[in-house]
């Protein structure tokens, strides 16, 4: 049922459009936010994609943007407060 065509809204972007954005992010020295990337995609490729949707697509693909620093992993905190347990 989920694989059948005709369900939901059709994509207005192609895989090449997202690859173009990824290449721009790797080549350019500057950083972009999602709104700027959406505007760049509209100007360069003629594809209208909201900044929220573009952010979700790039996040789902992974590997683009800031990578986690392996020298500074996220810190885990321990909460040693006593719980409210019945006595």
N, CA, C and O atoms as a MOPAC input file, in Angstrom:
PM7 MOZYME 1SCF
protein

 N      0.81600 1    -1.19000 1     0.00000 1
 C      0.00000 1     0.00000 1     0.00000 1
 C      0.86500 1     1.26200 1     0.00000 1
 O      0.56700 1     2.21100 1    -0.72500 1
 N      1.94000 1     1.28300 1     0.81000 1
 C      2.76100 1     2.47900 1     0.90900 1
 C      3.62600 1     2.68600 1    -0.32300 1
 O      4.01600 1     3.81500 1    -0.62100 1
 N      3.93300 1     1.61300 1    -1.04500 1
 C      4.78500 1     1.73900 1    -2.21000 1
 C      4.02100 1     2.13500 1    -3.46700 1
 O      4.64100 1     2.47000 1    -4.47700 1
 N      2.71400 1     2.10700 1    -3.43200 1
 C      1.93700 1     2.45900 1    -4.61600 1
 C      2.11400 1     3.93100 1    -4.95000 1
 O      2.23800 1     4.77800 1    -4.06600 1
 N      2.12400 1     4.21700 1    -6.24500 1
 C      2.23100 1     5.60200 1    -6.67000 1
 C      0.89100 1     6.29900 1    -6.50200 1
 O     -0.16000 1     5.65900 1    -6.44300 1
 N      0.94900 1     7.60800 1    -6.42800 1
 C     -0.27700 1     8.39000 1    -6.32500 1
 C     -0.68000 1     8.73000 1    -4.91000 1
 O     -1.73900 1     9.32000 1    -4.69900 1
 N      0.14600 1     8.36900 1    -3.92100 1
 C     -0.18200 1     8.66900 1    -2.53200 1
 C      0.60600 1     9.89200 1    -2.08600 1
 O      1.83000 1     9.92200 1    -2.21300 1
 N     -0.07400 1    10.88200 1    -1.57300 1
 C      0.60100 1    12.06600 1    -1.04000 1
 C      1.02700 1    13.04700 1    -2.11600 1
 O      0.79200 1    12.85000 1    -3.30900 1
 N      1.65300 1    14.09500 1    -1.65500 1
 C      2.11200 1    15.14900 1    -2.55200 1
 C      3.38600 1    14.72100 1    -3.27000 1
 O      4.25300 1    14.07000 1    -2.68800 1
 N      3.48300 1    15.08900 1    -4.51600 1
 C      4.64600 1    14.74100 1    -5.32600 1
 C      5.80200 1    15.70600 1    -5.03500 1
 O      5.58200 1    16.87300 1    -4.71100 1
 N      7.00100 1    15.21400 1    -5.15300 1
 C      8.18100 1    16.04800 1    -4.93700 1
 C      8.32300 1    17.05800 1    -6.06600 1
 O      8.05400 1    16.75500 1    -7.22800 1
 N      8.74900 1    18.26100 1    -5.70400 1
 C      9.03400 1    19.24800 1    -6.73600 1
 C     10.54000 1    19.46600 1    -6.86400 1
 O     10.97500 1    20.44200 1    -7.47500 1
 N     11.32900 1    18.57200 1    -6.29600 1
 C     12.77500 1    18.61300 1    -6.41500 1
 C     13.28200 1    17.25000 1    -6.85800 1
 O     12.60500 1    16.23200 1    -6.71200 1
 N     14.47500 1    17.25900 1    -7.39500 1
 C     15.09400 1    16.02800 1    -7.86000 1
 C     16.34800 1    15.76200 1    -7.03300 1
 O     16.83500 1    16.63700 1    -6.31700 1
 N     16.85000 1    14.56100 1    -7.14200 1
 C     18.05100 1    14.17000 1    -6.40600 1
 C     19.23800 1    15.04800 1    -6.78600 1
 O     20.08800 1    15.34200 1    -5.94500 1
 N     19.30000 1    15.46700 1    -8.04400 1
 C     20.39700 1    16.30700 1    -8.50800 1
 C     20.38800 1    17.66600 1    -7.81100 1
 O     21.44500 1    18.25600 1    -7.58400 1
 N     19.19000 1    18.16600 1    -7.46900 1
 C     19.09100 1    19.44900 1    -6.77500 1
 C     19.72300 1    19.36900 1    -5.39400 1
 O     20.43600 1    20.28500 1    -4.98100 1
 N     19.47000 1    18.29000 1    -4.68500 1
 C     20.02900 1    18.12900 1    -3.34400 1
 C     21.53300 1    17.88700 1    -3.42900 1
 O     22.28700 1    18.37000 1    -2.58500 1
 N     21.97000 1    17.14700 1    -4.43400 1
 C     23.41300 1    16.94000 1    -4.62200 1
 C     24.10600 1    18.25700 1    -4.93200 1
 O     25.23200 1    18.48900 1    -4.49100 1
 N     23.43500 1    19.12400 1    -5.69400 1
 C     23.98500 1    20.44000 1    -5.99900 1
 C     24.18100 1    21.24300 1    -4.71700 1
 O     25.21900 1    21.88000 1    -4.53900 1
 N     23.20500 1    21.22000 1    -3.83300 1
 C     23.30700 1    21.94100 1    -2.56100 1
 C     24.45100 1    21.36500 1    -1.72800 1
 O     25.20900 1    22.12100 1    -1.12000 1
 N     24.58400 1    20.04000 1    -1.69200 1
 C     25.65600 1    19.42000 1    -0.92700 1
 C     27.03000 1    19.81000 1    -1.47200 1
 O     27.96000 1    20.05300 1    -0.70300 1
 N     27.15400 1    19.86800 1    -2.79600 1
 C     28.41800 1    20.27200 1    -3.40900 1
 C     28.72200 1    21.72300 1    -3.07800 1
 O     29.86900 1    22.06500 1    -2.79300 1
 N     27.71000 1    22.58100 1    -3.11300 1
 C     27.91200 1    23.99500 1    -2.76500 1
 C     28.36600 1    24.12400 1    -1.31100 1
 O     29.22400 1    24.94900 1    -0.99900 1
 N     27.79900 1    23.32000 1    -0.43300 1
 C     28.19000 1    23.38500 1     0.97500 1
 C     29.63400 1    22.92700 1     1.18100 1
 O     30.34300 1    23.46200 1     2.03300 1
 N     30.05800 1    21.95200 1     0.41000 1
 C     31.42600 1    21.45100 1     0.54400 1
 C     32.44400 1    22.39700 1    -0.09000 1
 O     33.52800 1    22.59500 1     0.45900 1
 N     32.10200 1    22.98800 1    -1.25300 1
 C     33.05000 1    23.82600 1    -1.98600 1
 C     33.18400 1    25.22000 1    -1.39600 1
 O     34.29700 1    25.72200 1    -1.24000 1
 N     32.06600 1    25.84900 1    -1.06800 1
 C     32.09400 1    27.23900 1    -0.62100 1
 C     32.74400 1    27.35800 1     0.75300 1
 O     32.61100 1    26.48200 1     1.60700 1
 N     33.44400 1    28.45700 1     0.93600 1
 C     34.10000 1    28.72700 1     2.20700 1
 C     33.11100 1    29.22100 1     3.26100 1
 O     33.34600 1    29.04800 1     4.45700 1
 N     32.03400 1    29.82000 1     2.83800 1
 C     31.07200 1    30.39500 1     3.77700 1
 C     30.07100 1    29.34900 1     4.24700 1
 O     29.98300 1    28.25500 1     3.68900 1
 N     29.33200 1    29.70100 1     5.26900 1
 C     28.29000 1    28.81100 1     5.76700 1
 C     26.93900 1    29.40300 1     5.40000 1
 O     26.80000 1    30.62000 1     5.27500 1
 N     25.95600 1    28.55000 1     5.23100 1
 C     24.60800 1    28.95900 1     4.86800 1
 C     23.63600 1    28.46200 1     5.93400 1
 O     23.85200 1    27.42100 1     6.55400 1
 N     22.57300 1    29.21800 1     6.13400 1
 C     21.47400 1    28.68600 1     6.91800 1
 C     20.42800 1    28.13800 1     5.95200 1
 O     20.57200 1    28.27000 1     4.73600 1
 N     19.38800 1    27.53000 1     6.48400 1
 C     18.41000 1    26.86000 1     5.62400 1
 C     17.69000 1    27.84000 1     4.69800 1
 O     17.40200 1    27.50700 1     3.54900 1
 N     17.40100 1    29.03300 1     5.18500 1
 C     16.71100 1    30.02500 1     4.35500 1
 C     17.59700 1    30.46300 1     3.18800 1
 O     17.11300 1    30.63700 1     2.07000 1
 N     18.88700 1    30.64000 1     3.44900 1
 C     19.80200 1    31.03900 1     2.38900 1
 C     19.97600 1    29.92600 1     1.36200 1
 O     20.06900 1    30.19100 1     0.16400 1
 N     20.02200 1    28.67900 1     1.83200 1
 C     20.12000 1    27.55700 1     0.90500 1
 C     18.86900 1    27.43500 1     0.04800 1
 O     18.95300 1    27.13900 1    -1.14400 1
 N     17.72000 1    27.66100 1     0.65100 1
 C     16.46500 1    27.61200 1    -0.09400 1
 C     16.44600 1    28.68800 1    -1.17500 1
 O     16.01400 1    28.44000 1    -2.30100 1
 N     16.91000 1    29.87000 1    -0.82800 1
 C     16.96300 1    30.96900 1    -1.79400 1
 C     17.97400 1    30.66000 1    -2.90600 1
 O     17.71000 1    30.93900 1    -4.07600 1
 N     19.11500 1    30.09300 1    -2.55200 1
 C     20.13700 1    29.74100 1    -3.54400 1
 C     19.60400 1    28.68300 1    -4.50200 1
 O     19.85200 1    28.75400 1    -5.70600 1
 N     18.87400 1    27.70200 1    -3.97500 1
 C     18.28800 1    26.65800 1    -4.81100 1
 C     17.26200 1    27.24400 1    -5.77600 1
 O     17.18300 1    26.82400 1    -6.93000 1
 N     16.47900 1    28.20800 1    -5.30700 1
 C     15.48100 1    28.84200 1    -6.16600 1
 C     16.13900 1    29.66600 1    -7.26900 1
 O     15.67900 1    29.65000 1    -8.41100 1
 N     17.21000 1    30.38600 1    -6.93700 1
 C     17.87200 1    31.22700 1    -7.93000 1
 C     18.66800 1    30.40900 1    -8.94700 1
 O     18.59800 1    30.66100 1   -10.15000 1
 N     19.41600 1    29.44300 1    -8.45900 1
 C     20.31900 1    28.70600 1    -9.33900 1
 C     19.63300 1    27.59800 1   -10.12600 1
 O     19.94700 1    27.38700 1   -11.29700 1
 N     18.70000 1    26.88600 1    -9.49500 1
 C     18.09300 1    25.70700 1   -10.11300 1
 C     16.61700 1    25.88900 1   -10.46100 1
 O     16.04300 1    25.06400 1   -11.17200 1
 N     15.99300 1    26.97300 1    -9.96300 1
 C     14.58400 1    27.20400 1   -10.24600 1
 C     13.65300 1    26.27300 1    -9.48100 1
 O     12.52700 1    26.02700 1    -9.91300 1
 N     14.12100 1    25.75100 1    -8.33800 1
 C     13.32900 1    24.82300 1    -7.54100 1
 C     12.90500 1    25.52800 1    -6.26400 1
 O     13.74500 1    25.99700 1    -5.49700 1
 N     11.60200 1    25.60000 1    -6.03900 1
 C     11.08300 1    26.23300 1    -4.83700 1
 C     10.90600 1    25.17600 1    -3.76400 1
 O     10.11500 1    24.24400 1    -3.91100 1
 N     11.65400 1    25.33500 1    -2.68700 1
 C     11.61800 1    24.40200 1    -1.57400 1
 C     11.73600 1    25.21700 1    -0.29600 1
 O     12.64600 1    26.03500 1    -0.16600 1
 N     10.83200 1    25.00400 1     0.64400 1
 C     10.86900 1    25.79100 1     1.87000 1
 C     12.11000 1    25.45100 1     2.67400 1
 O     12.69400 1    24.37800 1     2.52300 1
 N     12.50200 1    26.37900 1     3.52700 1
 C     13.69800 1    26.15900 1     4.33700 1
 C     13.50500 1    24.98400 1     5.29300 1
 O     14.44700 1    24.23300 1     5.54400 1
 N     12.30200 1    24.81900 1     5.82700 1
 C     12.03400 1    23.69000 1     6.71800 1
 C     12.16300 1    22.36400 1     5.98500 1
 O     12.78200 1    21.42800 1     6.49200 1
 N     11.58300 1    22.28000 1     4.79900 1
 C     11.64000 1    21.03700 1     4.02800 1
 C     13.07700 1    20.72800 1     3.60500 1
 O     13.50600 1    19.57500 1     3.65400 1
 N     13.82200 1    21.76100 1     3.18700 1
 C     15.20800 1    21.56100 1     2.78700 1
 C     16.03700 1    21.06100 1     3.97100 1
 O     16.86700 1    20.16600 1     3.81700 1
 N     15.81300 1    21.63000 1     5.12900 1
 C     16.53200 1    21.19900 1     6.32000 1
 C     16.22900 1    19.74200 1     6.63500 1
 O     17.13600 1    18.98600 1     6.98300 1
 N     14.97500 1    19.33800 1     6.52100 1
 C     14.59000 1    17.95100 1     6.80600 1
 C     15.19400 1    16.97900 1     5.79300 1
 O     15.63300 1    15.88900 1     6.15900 1
 N     15.21600 1    17.37700 1     4.52200 1
 C     15.78200 1    16.50900 1     3.48600 1
 C     17.27700 1    16.32200 1     3.71700 1
 O     17.78500 1    15.20400 1     3.63500 1
 N     17.98200 1    17.41700 1     4.00500 1
 C     19.42000 1    17.31700 1     4.23300 1
 C     19.73100 1    16.52800 1     5.49500 1
 O     20.69500 1    15.76200 1     5.53400 1
 N     18.92300 1    16.71200 1     6.51400 1
 C     19.14100 1    15.98000 1     7.76100 1
 C     18.89400 1    14.48800 1     7.56100 1
 O     19.61100 1    13.65300 1     8.11100 1
 N     17.88300 1    14.16200 1     6.77600 1
 C     17.57700 1    12.76000 1     6.52100 1
 C     18.69100 1    12.09800 1     5.71900 1
 O     19.00100 1    10.92900 1     5.94500 1
 N     19.29100 1    12.82400 1     4.79200 1
 C     20.39500 1    12.27700 1     3.99900 1
 C     21.64600 1    12.12200 1     4.84700 1
 O     22.43000 1    11.19600 1     4.63300 1
 N     21.84200 1    13.01700 1     5.80800 1
 C     23.00500 1    12.94000 1     6.69600 1
 C     24.28600 1    13.35600 1     6.01000 1
 O     24.34300 1    13.45200 1     4.78400 1
 N     25.32300 1    13.60500 1     6.81100 1
 C     26.63500 1    13.89800 1     6.27300 1
 C     26.85500 1    15.32800 1     5.84300 1
 O     27.95100 1    15.65200 1     5.38400 1
 N     25.87400 1    16.20000 1     5.96600 1
 C     26.03400 1    17.58100 1     5.55600 1
 C     25.90200 1    18.45400 1     6.78200 1
 O     25.07000 1    18.19900 1     7.65100 1
 N     26.72000 1    19.47700 1     6.84900 1
 C     26.65100 1    20.38700 1     7.97400 1
 C     27.74700 1    20.09000 1     8.98100 1
 O     28.73400 1    19.42400 1     8.67000 1
 N     27.56400 1    20.58500 1    10.16900 1
 C     28.56500 1    20.38700 1    11.20900 1
 C     28.59500 1    18.93400 1    11.63900 1
 O     27.56300 1    18.31000 1    11.88500 1
 N     29.78600 1    18.42500 1    11.72100 1
 C     29.94900 1    17.06700 1    12.21000 1
 C     30.29000 1    17.12000 1    13.68500 1
 O     30.87100 1    18.09300 1    14.16600 1
 N     29.92800 1    16.07400 1    14.39500 1
 C     30.19700 1    16.03000 1    15.81100 1
 C     31.69800 1    15.89600 1    16.03900 1
 O     32.36800 1    15.09200 1    15.39000 1
 N     32.20500 1    16.68000 1    16.95300 1
 C     33.62700 1    16.64500 1    17.27600 1
 C     33.90600 1    15.43300 1    18.14700 1
 O     33.34300 1    15.30800 1    19.23400 1
 N     34.77400 1    14.53200 1    17.68000 1
 C     35.03200 1    13.31700 1    18.44500 1
 C     35.90500 1    13.59000 1    19.65900 1
 O     35.95800 1    12.77400 1    20.57900 1
 N     36.59400 1    14.73300 1    19.67300 1
 C     37.40000 1    15.07900 1    20.84000 1
 C     36.55300 1    15.67200 1    21.95900 1
 O     36.96700 1    15.65900 1    23.11800 1
 N     35.38500 1    16.18700 1    21.63300 1
 C     34.48800 1    16.76200 1    22.62700 1
 C     33.10700 1    16.12000 1    22.51800 1
 O     32.17800 1    16.73900 1    22.00000 1
 N     32.96400 1    14.88800 1    23.00100 1
 C     31.64900 1    14.24300 1    22.92400 1
 C     30.66700 1    14.93500 1    23.86800 1
 O     31.09000 1    15.62600 1    24.79500 1
 N     29.36800 1    14.76200 1    23.64700 1
 C     28.39900 1    15.38900 1    24.54000 1
 C     28.55900 1    14.83300 1    25.95200 1
 O     28.80700 1    13.64400 1    26.14800 1
 N     28.41200 1    15.72200 1    26.92100 1
 C     28.57800 1    15.31800 1    28.31300 1
 C     27.28900 1    14.73600 1    28.85600 1
 O     26.19400 1    15.23800 1    28.60200 1
 N     27.44800 1    13.68100 1    29.59800 1
 C     26.31300 1    13.08700 1    30.27000 1
 C     26.32000 1    13.56200 1    31.71200 1
 O     27.35800 1    13.55300 1    32.37400 1
 N     25.17800 1    13.97000 1    32.18500 1
 C     25.09300 1    14.43300 1    33.56000 1
 C     24.33800 1    13.41700 1    34.39200 1
 O     23.46300 1    12.70800 1    33.89500 1
 N     24.68200 1    13.35900 1    35.63400 1
 C     24.03800 1    12.44700 1    36.54800 1
 C     23.25700 1    13.25200 1    37.55300 1
 O     23.79600 1    14.15300 1    38.19700 1
 N     22.00900 1    12.93400 1    37.68600 1
 C     21.13800 1    13.62300 1    38.61900 1
 C     21.04700 1    12.77700 1    39.88300 1
 O     20.45100 1    11.70000 1    39.87700 1
 N     21.63300 1    13.26400 1    40.95300 1
 C     21.62400 1    12.48000 1    42.17700 1
 C     20.56300 1    12.96500 1    43.17300 1
 O     20.66300 1    12.67100 1    44.36400 1
 N     19.57900 1    13.68100 1    42.71700 1
 C     18.48400 1    14.09800 1    43.59400 1
 C     17.65200 1    12.87600 1    43.95900 1
 O     17.44600 1    11.97600 1    43.14500 1
 N     17.18500 1    12.86500 1    45.18500 1
 C     16.37300 1    11.74800 1    45.63400 1
 C     14.99100 1    11.84000 1    45.01000 1
 O     14.40500 1    12.91600 1    44.88800 1
 N     14.50100 1    10.69700 1    44.62700 1
 C     13.16100 1    10.65100 1    44.06500 1
 C     12.12900 1    10.63800 1    45.18900 1
 O     12.40600 1    10.22400 1    46.31400 1
 N     10.95600 1    11.09700 1    44.85100 1
 C      9.87200 1    11.07500 1    45.82500 1
 C      9.27300 1     9.66300 1    45.85500 1
 O      8.37900 1     9.32500 1    45.08000 1
 N      9.78500 1     8.88300 1    46.75100 1
 C      9.29400 1     7.52700 1    46.88100 1
 C      8.46500 1     7.41500 1    48.15400 1
 O      8.81200 1     8.02200 1    49.16800 1
 N      7.39100 1     6.66100 1    48.11900 1
 C      6.58200 1     6.51400 1    49.33000 1
 C      7.37300 1     5.77300 1    50.40300 1
 O      8.11100 1     4.83000 1    50.11800 1
 N      7.20200 1     6.21700 1    51.62800 1
 C      7.92100 1     5.57000 1    52.74000 1
 C      7.02600 1     4.70200 1    53.56200 1
 O      7.47800 1     4.09100 1    54.53100 1

